């Protein structure tokens, strides 16, 4: 039953995106200026640029599921890891480079391997708020003072989000 539910999890978002793409294609085609062809070419170029990263991220997610021993997952990032897991997720998320194409497959792989919800919420929260790989650009564009203020003002959010996720997980069966 759970395998069937996991298989169908992507069906609705896929259908929604397909409908949106079809509507946009029809709008572009109806303008009669070749915008539909330009849009398809642009999409293909983006696909060629992003596909290698996606494939590598999915490989990492798959290997995480099969190579990390279950007791290691349980001890460090599982639901029973408690605050240690949340802090590990926070640190790992902040250090994970790349966009959602990288982080979301990794989180999906860890969840399937047994990682706790709170740990993975802390991971995604720190990935989006801290993004250590983005800091040099942020400092260069916005300055060190602004970057320091932003980091200090968001420092507690990932662990808090992870703890809240653990509480909410217990409330929702």
Buried (B, 14 or more C-beta within 10 A) or exposed (E): EEEEEEEEEEEEEEEEEEEEEEEEBEEBBEEEEEBBEEBEEEEEEEEEEEEEEEEBBBEBBBEBBEEBEEEEBBBBBBBEBBBEBBBBBBBBBBEBEBEEBBBBBBBBBBBBBBBBBBBBBBBBBBBBBBBBEEBEEBBEEEEEEEBEEBBEEBBEBBBBBBBBBBEEBEEEE
